[in-house]
Amino acid sequence: HPDSIGCATEETCLAFCGNKAGCSNVAYPELVLTLMPVGLKGVMIAVMLAALMSDLTSIFNSASTLFTIDVWPLLRPGAKTRELLLVGRCFVVVMTLVSILWIPLIQVLQGAQLFIYIQAVSAYLAPPIAAVYLLAITCSWVNEKGAFFGLCAGTSLGILRMILDFSYSTPRCGLEDTRPVVVTLHYMYFAIVIFWTTILTTCGVSFFTERPLKEHLDQTTIWTKTVLEKKPEPPVINIAPSVSEPTSEPTETEELQPVIVRAYNWVCGFDSLEEEEQVGNVNFAGMYQSKGMRWITRINSTTIVLTGICMYILFSSGKDL
């Protein structure tokens, strides 16, 4: 497709896909629509939509949970279950609106390589989290203060690089690149810098502050995961209140409720005002695994990690191939 996907001039690219930088972003949809038979076209579209919905729902649910559990109780310590559920749903709506408003900015900043833009943003934000998580399960002397300052240092570097990327746009083909070195450095190399900066900051702050107590490390690191295996399993704690059997017919209280209140109860997942909190049996499951299951888990985890790293490096270096 020399006159479409492989367009050589800005005028040709602008006429085909509306982007002067290039039309490589439409290569995959063009391949699906022009070369695949009718049945496979629908299958591929369904796969793409399913992947998109899965990513969006996981991100929105995670962000909503973090805001509802960690942030909102600081603003309203006495918030009840209904309020938390409603706040979580409203936060998902806010996140959706922010995502929609972010689309024009992505179209301006990503140029002709949307995949590179996505990977670059992930490389700026993911290394601090990965570094702290790795230290948390491998080092028993890393504490909360070290993790906090490590995340702050790594995330600040990533956000600074993102701001510089937004400030200095990529020059067109054939033009001299006059951007500073910190911007022209490949995002994969910069991710390594962020990763080790987070590790060094976390270890340094943890070394000069108090270490966590031993009783707080049970089953939290690879060195203390078997501490509780020899201890008896704690009993099941039954804290479920007595709830009467539900009836299909609406009660007199529900019939007198306004439509807005009934809609609110339906959105929040409550059938009546009295059933505000129902906590079931709390089972404290142990982390014990048989020898065979431990080896299977280790082999599968190693295979998945190595495969992901190889594919990430392969596709990220496609610009240099």
Salt bridges, closest charged atoms under 4 A:
GLU10 OE2 - ARG172 NE 3.92
GLU83 OE2 - ARG76 NE 2.36
ASP165 OD1 - ARG161 NE 3.11
ASP177 OD2 - ARG179 NH2 2.90
GLU210 OE2 - LYS145 NZ 3.58
GLU276 OE1 - ARG82 NE 3.97
